[in-house]
Amino acid sequence: MRKQKYISIKLHSEEKLFETLEVLFEKNILVKDVFSPYPIEKVCKYIRKTKSSIPWMGFVFGMIGAALAFWLQYWIYADAYPLQYGGKPQIPYPTMLPAVFESGILLSAFAMIFTFLIEAKLRPGNFRKVFEKDITDNCFVILIEKNKGYSIDEFNNLLQTEKIKEIIF
Amino acid sequence: MSSNLSNITSDLLYSVKKKPTTLWYVGFILSIAAFGLGVYFTYTTVYLGIGEWGLDRTVGWGYAIVNFVWWIGIGHAGTFISAILLLFRQRWRNSINRLAETMTIIAILCAAFFPFIHLGRVLHSFYIFPYLNTRNLWVNFNSPLLWDVFAITTYFLVSLIFWYVGMLPDLGLLRDKAKRKIGQKLYGIFSLGWMGSVKQWSRHHKVSLLLAGIATPLVVSVHSIVSMDFATSIVPGWHSTIFPPYFVAGAILSGFAVVLTLVIFARKSLKIEKYITLNHIESMNKIIIVTGSIVAFAYITEMFFGFYADEEYEHFMLINRMTGRYAYAYWMMMAFNFLVPQLFWIKKLRRNLTITFIFSILINVGMWLERFVIVVSSLEKDFITSNWTEYAPTKTDIGLFVGTLGFFFMLFLLFIRFIPIVSVSEIKTKEE
């Protein structure tokens, strides 16, 4: 996140955040991102949404996990170590269920967490420079791309005329 | 509003920023001492074998399985609070979910220790997992003990993921608030570069909900499978179809009791009464009433089944439990798990911290005794009278149990030194 590419607007309350977003939305100024110390669902409507693959990855890998556990047990019972005892069925399907269920859940959880980390650009050793330390504590930041047909001064004036006092460049 | 958010941060980071209190040091030293005792008895068990335990001809499962089931049960409240209450949109869970999840993780580690050490040859413990081997020998997928391996491993890993994902925003906050370089570095590594962008929050919300969705059947499946360790046998007192729901309700009851014990201690010592209020305690006490009533119903059903079945072994087992050598354990269990939760119908008691603290400890004792009654009274007197024995735990049995208690409190106290015990971002969401 290099400084020269973005303008950041720092605000100190959720109300001011929405007021500013509304102004930017009306003026057709594209908001790149919004940072907040807690989740705010309504912000999503001002930002271009991207689809998440987390549910699908969870489902697909859940199925793969369950299938692998089923296949492993089937192979063990039928091929690797077939046992005949007490007239019991050689492949006891009901007793396969717990391992199938648990393996499905486990792989699904791992797939979802890795997809989440990739999509949210989170990884160990990710020391991205925090441009405003308070964003995880008590302030809200709107990020706008520069050079989108307006100068900083024009942009400043635009927001000043809207009487939003808490803007910090 | 900005100052309101800052106040929440400074209130909840109190335990992380300030020097530990004397109470913390006393607790930590005591827990290290207890843990040390456990390490010593672990060493004697590994070196001399499980002959050091009080196991005998009929009681092949003694303290180890009692402690295992007790700890696993305690581990259930964490995921119940995080997952099931999240899906039901119970906002009051925000103040206690971090504490309950932490408790779950440590409790599962304590539980896993007992089957591990019970294996005797602990270096060969990897035999319990199915892996390709030249001898072409495989684990027995028909056995509930193997299902336990799958269930508990999955439960531990999913709970760990859930706990860690929930902590990411607060780890980012700690990174930005840390004054010392080492703190900035370590919190920086663990926060994975959390910034609180819209995309991160929306993905965080999505993954939390989905993990809650898949963790919910896990809560039910794990203790159902643990109950099948008993229910699929032919031992009177174990061979019962009510065991899975009975064990799940009992697990949530004991888990909530431990959460209450820890919450009452934490809110006072960390000065967070504003965030964990009497209403939270009352809500948890209401869950204690529900789960306590299910457990009470299971006790009555078990009694009814035993007497209604025209089966002399079942009759004997019940009468032996009520009047035999361990009758005291049976009646204490009835008093603590059956009667004590029912007292919470009285609102004054539900909102009284001292009473709640005492009751939570009584329920914990009661739940431990329940597992003791189930295991020992059913095994001690088996089908052949010449086999009958009198089970008594040895100092190694007791030492190992005390060791896990020490391990639990040691990790818990360490945790509250480095991570806020109440989720800061979730409290901010709630406040706004």
Interface residues (C-beta under 8 A of the other chain):
Chain A: H12 S13 E14 E15 D33 V34 F35 S36 P37 Y38 P39 I40 E41 V43 C44 I47 T50 S52 I54 P55 G58 G62 L72 Q73 I76 Y77 A80 Y81 P92 T95 M96 P98 A99 F101 E102 S103 I105 L106 S108 A109 F110 M112 I113 T115 F116 L117 E119 A120 K121 L122 R123 P124 G125 N126 F127 R128 V130 K133 D134 I135 T136 D137 N138 C139
Chain B: M1 S2 S3 L5 S6 T9 P130 N136 L137 W138 F141 N142 P144 L146 W147 F150 A151 T153 T154 L157 V158 I161 V165 L168 P169 G172 L173 R175 D176 K177 G188 I189 F190 L192 G193 W194 M195 G196 S197 V198 K199 Q200 W201 S202 R203 H204 H205 K206 V207 L210 L211 I214 P217 L218 S221 I225 S425 E426 K428 T429 E432
